[in-house]
Amino acid sequence: MIKKIVLVLSLVAFVSCHSSKSTTSSSKNSRSNSSSNSMSRNEVVNAYVNQFKWVAMTNMKKHGIPASIILAQGILESGAGRSELSETANNHFGIKCHSTWLGETVYHDDDKSQECFRKYRNAADSYEDHAAFLTSGSRYASLFDLRKDDYEAWAKGLRAAGYATDPRYPNKLISYIETYDLAQYDAQVLGKNYKPSSNSSSKKGSTHEVEKGDTLYSISKKYNLSVDDLMRKNNLSDNTISIGQQLKIK
């Protein structure tokens, strides 16, 4: 009888201890997720750049693609590493399967419902495949005739070659490059001096990051501008803006 009582008490103690550990672990995870979610957009993007800038510069040296373009595409296509596609498939560049892909795949809504996208073991593989995607075949061959420090020409060339269907794709890439001073990594690889962009996020008050609910009208009123002025400063052809987009206000 005494042995049974001891056994029961031991089981109760074990379950109680296990439950306490689970609660503590859950609490820690909750705090971690809360901390991650509380980061500002600029903090998220800067963290992404710090994580992948060396990969981008290495790929620039190996393949001739500007590091600024690589990073800007990574930020845009993966939501700075927070998109569903980047989190579930390590796909940081929105590259679809195509007929030549023999690796793992995932299905994700894009231009059409449930399109096939490439899945990678890790982000580094995604970065390497992005380089292979641009350097293989003739589709993007004309890009490699451009200067390696001419990110504007590269951004426009990617759109012209069909990398994206969004007509604002070049402006989005250029905006990220100038806002986060990504061209400094091109300069490092090329051994050139670098002068920070006048649109850099380090220059407070020069840009506005589009948030949910923003319109060109509401943003223009906030900074005492006309809608036409705001569109002209940002080379916008219509009133369409997207969350996370950086708009010049000065």
Secondary structure, 3 states (H helix, E strand, C coil): CHHHHHHHHHHHHHHHHHHHHHHHHHHHHHHHHHHHHCCCHHHHHHHHHHHHHHHHHHHHHHHCCCHHHHHHHHHHHHCCCCCHHHHHHCCCCCCECCCCCCCCEEEECCCCCCEEEECCCCHHHHHHHHHHHHHCCCCCHHHHHCCCCCHHHHHHHHHHHCCCCCCCHHHHHHHHHHHCCCHHHHHHHHCCCCCCCCCCCCCCCCEEECCCCCCHHHHHHHCCCCHHHHHHHCCCCCCCCCCCCEEECC
